[in-house]
Amino acid sequence: MNAPKALRDKILANEVVMMMADKTKDSPIIDDTLAAYEQGGIPYALIIPAEGKGPAIQMPTVMLPGHILEGIDIATSD
């Protein structure tokens, strides 16, 4: 992972699982997820709190490390 140390540390400390969806082929699951969040296409990023502890945090299309750090903080707050 080529990310600032603070971001790497936050991801590891919070056991964040990073996933990327591939739309090179049709994918009803991806289409359904985009529709559920009223999004028309990709790229699109979400931070989804573990164990349904809150709503998904929609991320900006262009993300900087600070955006991700803030999203993780929101997702992991009680």
SULJOJO-V739793 format. One record per residue. RES is the residue in three letters. PHI is phi as a letter, one per 40 degrees, with the letter a starting at -180 (* if undefined). Layout:
BEGIN
RES/PHI  RES/PHI
END
This chain:
BEGIN
MET/*  ASN/b  ALA/a  PRO/d  LYS/d  ALA/d  LEU/c  ARG/d  ASP/c  LYS/c  ILE/c  LEU/c  ALA/c  ASN/b  GLU/f  VAL/c  VAL/b  MET/c  MET/b  MET/b  ALA/c  ASP/b  LYS/b  THR/c  LYS/b  ASP/d  SER/a  PRO/d  ILE/c  ILE/c  ASP/d  ASP/c  THR/c  LEU/c  ALA/c  ALA/c  TYR/b  GLU/f  GLN/b  GLY/c  GLY/a  ILE/b  PRO/c  TYR/a  ALA/b  LEU/b  ILE/b  ILE/b  PRO/c  ALA/c  GLU/f  GLY/g  LYS/c  GLY/i  PRO/c  ALA/c  ILE/b  GLN/c  MET/c  PRO/c  THR/c  VAL/b  MET/b  LEU/b  PRO/d  GLY/c  HIS/c  ILE/c  LEU/d  GLU/c  GLY/c  ILE/c  ASP/d  ILE/c  ALA/c  THR/b  SER/c  ASP/c
END
